[in-house]
Amino acid sequence: MVIAAVVASTVPSEAPKALRRNAEGLRAALGLPTEPPSRIRRVMRATARPLRGTTLKFGVGPVNFEATVPVGTRPGGSFLDVESLLQDMNNLLNQSGRRVVVPLDRIDETFKYDRGRQEVLVQALLQAEGRVSLLDSIELVVFLRSDLFELYDIQEKNKLVSRSLALDWSEEDWLQVLIRRVFANEPFDRLARRLSVADERIEVRAALEVLFPAELEGQPVDRWLVDSLRDGNGDTSPRLAVLLLHLTRELSAQPDAVVATVPLFSADAAQRAMTKLSDLSFSEVVSDFKVAPTFVLNCRAGKLTRFTLSEVEQLFDGAEGKIGDQVRLLERLGFLERVVEQHGTEIRSTFRIPRLYTRCWDYA
């Protein structure tokens, strides 16, 4: 229903009347914006039906359920077959040579503290993708974090292996996300153009020195940023760039003041923001993902950053699963980084917890 309602927003005014009415009714039932009817149509419909709205039954395959649609948005009948509506919209798109892509993102934020409901949601999305993929001109793209994808034992995920995509963000890409987030603001338009290189990418080093001091905690600012936020898989998430900027502004001495000098942010604000982001990242592992929470909290309590598995086995809670399974999940999350060392003929495997999670321990 949600996918059909999103696609319904693309139905043109010259489409058949019945299709337009059904598309409008579906969007109204889900509380999505619809084109307001004319004043005359509103008056006529308000006098023709009670102001409480109209109950409409929807069918999706073998499942039927009801919703109340606002006055003035009733489709042509009391029952709406959502899959037929999707097919009709697909046919219209085919005729006009158009294509609609519906992306769904941030699934990890939905029911993030209720894994049972979240698993059902992920399963439903994968089932929906399988059905929508049969349509020529409508495509559903579901962005799932790999750890979430692997966390649930869902049959449908095996059908999607060929359709999965691992996003590999280089250091340069990540820094461009951070820079462009600031320089997209209107006051920086002229400066952004002057800092752009031939391929329209902004010159990283010069742009960073507009935002932060050239060095932070004894490191060049670009290295400090990347090294502080890289997880155990060697990845730096783009969402952390935006979060860091918001936190830095919030923790500035005068967050709402107009700044007329560079750098925009002080060393103190940047360092405090990075520590706060570290604390949020650590809390996410414990409170959100809830992977080996006893072990993770014990690491913080003892300020352990590097160890062999045999040295910390007693810190795990057996009730939270086999130790090997807990370790593998922590590696997938990026909380643990496996380091293989060779001393002569001896090979030893150790684990390291990245600075992304341990920085906040130093300032607790």
C-alpha positions in Angstrom: 0.0 0.0 0.0 2.8 2.4 0.9 4.6 1.8 -2.3 1.5 2.2 -4.4 0.7 5.4 -2.5 4.2 6.8 -3.3 3.8 5.9 -7.0 0.3 7.4 -7.0 1.9 10.9 -6.6 3.3 10.5 -10.1 -0.1 10.0 -11.8 -0.6 12.9 -14.2 -3.7 15.1 -14.5 -4.4 13.7 -18.0 -4.6 10.1 -16.7 -8.0 8.3 -16.7 -10.4 9.7 -14.1 -10.9 6.4 -12.3 -7.2 6.0 -11.9 -6.7 9.5 -10.6 -9.5 9.1 -8.1 -8.2 5.7 -6.8 -4.6 7.1 -6.5 -5.9 10.1 -4.6 -8.0 8.0 -2.3 -5.1 5.7 -1.4 -2.8 8.6 -0.6 -5.5 10.2 1.5 -6.1 7.0 3.5 -2.4 6.9 4.4 -2.4 10.5 5.4 -0.2 11.6 2.5 -0.6 14.9 0.7 -3.2 15.0 -2.1 -4.2 17.7 -4.6 -6.9 19.8 -2.9 -10.2 19.7 -4.6 -11.8 22.9 -5.9 -14.1 24.9 -3.7 -17.1 23.8 -5.6 -16.2 20.1 -5.4 -15.6 20.5 -1.6 -19.0 22.0 -1.0 -20.8 19.4 -3.2 -19.1 16.5 -1.5 -19.5 17.9 2.0 -23.2 18.2 1.5 -23.5 14.8 0.0 -21.7 12.8 2.7 -21.2 13.1 6.5 -18.2 15.1 7.6 -16.7 12.2 9.4 -15.3 10.8 6.2 -15.8 7.4 4.4 -14.7 4.0 5.3 -12.9 2.3 2.4 -11.8 -1.3 2.2 -8.4 -2.1 0.6 -7.2 -5.4 -0.8 -3.6 -6.5 -1.1 -3.5 -10.0 -2.4 -5.5 -12.2 0.0 -5.4 -9.5 2.8 -8.2 -6.9 3.2 -8.3 -4.1 5.7 -10.2 -0.8 6.1 -9.3 2.9 6.5 -11.2 6.1 6.8 -10.6 8.6 3.9 -11.3 12.3 4.3 -14.2 14.0 2.7 -13.7 14.7 -1.0 -11.2 11.9 -1.6 -13.4 8.8 -2.1 -12.3 6.5 -4.9 -14.7 5.1 -7.4 -16.3 2.4 -5.1 -16.1 1.0 -1.6 -13.2 -1.5 -2.4 -9.8 -0.7 -3.9 -7.5 -3.5 -5.2 -4.1 -2.1 -4.5 -2.2 -4.5 -6.7 -4.5 -3.7 -9.6 -3.9 0.0 -9.0 -0.1 -0.6 -9.1 -0.5 -2.5 -12.4 -2.6 0.3 -13.9 0.0 2.9 -12.9 2.8 0.6 -14.3 0.9 0.4 -17.6 0.5 4.2 -17.7 4.2 4.6 -17.0 5.1 2.1 -19.8 3.0 4.1 -22.3 4.6 7.4 -21.4 8.1 6.0 -21.3 8.6 6.9 -17.7 10.0 5.0 -14.7 9.5 5.4 -10.9 12.0 4.3 -8.3 10.8 4.2 -4.7 13.7 4.2 -2.2 13.2 3.2 1.4 16.0 4.2 3.8 16.7 4.3 7.6 14.9 1.1 8.2 17.2 0.5 11.2 15.5 3.5 12.9 12.0 1.9 12.7 11.1 -0.1 15.8 14.8 0.1 16.7 14.1 -0.9 20.3 11.7 -3.7 19.3 13.6 -6.2 17.3 10.6 -8.5 16.9 8.5 -5.9 15.1 11.6 -4.7 13.2 12.2 -8.2 11.9 8.6 -8.5 10.6 9.0 -5.1 8.9 12.2 -6.2 7.1 10.6 -9.4 6.0 7.6 -7.5 4.7 9.8 -5.1 2.7 11.7 -8.0 1.1 8.4 -9.7 0.2 7.1 -6.5 -1.3 10.3 -6.0 -3.3 9.9 -9.5 -4.8 6.3 -8.6 -6.0 7.1 -5.1 -7.2 10.1 -6.4 -9.1 7.7 -8.1 -11.5 6.6 -4.6 -12.8 8.5 -3.1 -15.7 8.4 0.6 -14.8 8.2 0.6 -11.0 11.2 -0.4 -8.8 11.6 -0.6 -5.1 15.0 -0.1 -3.5 15.4 -1.0 0.2 18.5 0.3 1.9 19.4 -2.0 4.8 22.5 -1.9 6.9 24.4 -5.1 6.3 24.4 -6.0 10.1 20.6 -5.7 10.1 20.3 -7.8 7.0 22.4 -10.5 8.6 20.8 -10.2 12.0 17.4 -11.7 11.0 16.9 -15.2 9.8 14.6 -14.3 6.9 14.0 -16.7 4.0 13.5 -13.9 1.4 17.0 -12.4 1.9 18.5 -15.4 0.1 16.7 -14.3 -3.1 18.2 -10.8 -2.9 21.9 -11.6 -2.7 22.3 -10.7 -6.3 20.5 -7.4 -5.7 22.5 -6.3 -2.7 25.1 -3.5 -2.9 27.9 -2.7 -0.6 28.6 1.0 -0.4 32.3 1.7 -0.1 33.0 5.2 1.1 36.5 6.4 0.6 38.0 8.9 2.9 37.7 11.5 0.2 34.0 10.7 -0.4 33.3 10.9 3.3 35.0 14.3 3.7 33.2 15.6 0.6 29.9 14.7 2.3 30.9 16.7 5.4 32.1 19.7 3.4 29.2 19.9 1.1 26.7 19.7 4.0 28.1 23.0 5.2 28.8 24.7 1.9 25.3 24.0 0.6 24.2 26.9 2.8 23.6 30.0 0.8 26.2 32.3 2.5 28.9 29.9 1.3 27.9 29.7 -2.4 30.7 32.0 -3.6 33.3 30.5 -1.4 32.3 27.0 -2.5 32.8 27.9 -6.1 36.2 29.3 -5.4 37.2 26.1 -3.6 35.9 23.8 -6.3 38.4 21.9 -8.5 37.9 20.9 -12.2 35.5 18.0 -11.5 33.4 20.3 -9.3 34.5 18.5 -6.1 35.5 20.9 -3.4 39.2 21.0 -2.4 39.1 19.1 0.8 42.1 20.6 2.7 41.2 24.2 2.0 37.5 23.7 2.8 38.2 21.9 6.1 40.4 24.8 7.3 37.4 27.0 6.8 35.5 24.8 9.3 38.0 23.6 11.8 41.5 24.4 13.0 44.2 23.0 10.7 45.3 20.6 13.5 43.3 18.9 16.3 44.9 16.9 19.1 48.3 16.9 17.2 46.9 15.5 13.9 46.0 17.2 10.6 42.3 17.9 10.7 41.4 15.5 7.9 43.3 12.6 9.6 41.8 13.4 12.9 38.3 13.3 11.5 38.7 10.0 9.6 40.7 8.2 12.3 38.3 9.3 15.0 35.2 8.0 13.2 36.4 4.8 11.4 34.9 1.6 12.7 36.5 -1.8 13.1 35.6 -2.7 9.4 37.6 0.3 8.2 34.3 2.2 7.3 33.3 5.7 8.1 29.5 6.2 7.8 28.3 9.4 6.0 25.6 9.9 8.7 28.4 10.5 11.2 29.6 13.5 9.2 26.2 15.2 9.5 25.8 14.3 13.1 29.3 15.6 13.9 28.4 19.0 12.3 25.2 19.3 14.3 26.9 18.4 17.6 29.8 20.8 16.9 27.4 23.7 16.4 25.3 22.7 19.5 28.4 22.6 21.7 29.9 25.8 20.4 30.1 28.7 22.9 27.5 30.7 21.0 25.7 28.2 18.7 23.2 30.7 17.3 25.7 33.6 16.8 26.6 34.9 13.3 30.3 33.9 12.7 32.3 36.2 10.6 35.8 34.6 11.0 37.3 31.3 10.2 37.5 28.6 11.2 33.8 28.4 12.0 34.3 25.9 14.8 36.8 26.1 17.7 39.0 23.2 18.6 37.2 22.8 21.9 33.7 22.6 20.2 35.0 20.0 17.7 36.7 17.9 20.4 33.6 17.9 22.7 31.4 17.0 19.7 33.6 14.1 18.8 33.5 12.8 22.3 29.7 13.1 22.4 29.4 11.3 19.0 31.7 8.5 20.4 29.4 8.2 23.4 26.3 8.0 21.2 28.0 5.3 19.0 28.9 3.3 22.1 25.3 3.6 23.4 24.0 2.4 20.1 25.9 -0.9 20.4 24.6 -1.5 23.9 21.1 -0.1 23.8 20.1 -0.3 20.2 21.7 -3.4 18.7 22.1 -5.1 22.2 24.9 -7.3 20.9 26.9 -8.8 23.7 26.0 -5.8 26.0 27.6 -7.4 29.1 30.9 -7.8 27.4 30.8 -4.3 25.8 30.0 -2.6 29.2 32.8 -4.6 30.8 35.2 -3.3 28.2 34.3 0.2 29.1 34.4 -0.4 32.8 37.9 -1.8 32.5 38.9 0.6 29.7 40.1 -2.4 27.6 41.0 -1.5 24.0 43.2 -4.4 22.9 43.2 -8.0 23.9 43.1 -11.6 22.9 39.9 -13.6 23.2 41.3 -15.9 25.9 42.1 -12.8 28.0 38.4 -11.6 28.1 36.3 -14.8 27.9 35.2 -14.3 31.5 33.7 -10.9 30.6 30.9 -12.5 28.4 27.5 -13.5 29.6 26.7 -17.0 28.4 22.9 -16.1 28.5 23.5 -13.7 25.6 24.7 -16.5 23.3 27.8 -18.4 22.4 31.0 -16.4 22.8 32.0 -17.1 19.2 28.6 -15.8 18.0 28.8 -12.7 20.1 32.3 -11.9 18.8 31.2 -12.4 15.1 28.3 -10.0 15.6 30.5 -7.4 17.2 32.9 -7.7 14.3 30.0 -7.2 11.8 29.0 -4.1 13.7 32.5 -2.8 13.5 32.9 -2.7 17.3 35.7 -5.2 17.2 38.6 -5.2 14.7 40.5 -8.4 14.4 44.3 -7.9 14.1 46.5 -10.8 13.0 50.1 -10.6 14.3 53.0 -12.8 13.4 56.0 -13.2 15.7 58.5 -15.5 14.0 56.5 -18.7 13.2 53.8 -17.9 15.7 50.6 -16.2 14.4 48.4 -14.6 17.0 44.9 -13.1 16.6 44.0 -10.1 18.8 41.1 -7.7 18.9 41.1 -3.9 19.0 38.2 -1.6 19.8 38.3 1.5 17.5 38.6 5.0 18.7 35.0 5.7 17.5 33.8 3.8 20.6 36.6 4.3 23.1 37.2 8.0 22.9 34.3 8.7 25.3 35.9 6.4 27.9 38.8 8.8 28.3 36.5 11.7 29.2 34.0 9.8 31.4 
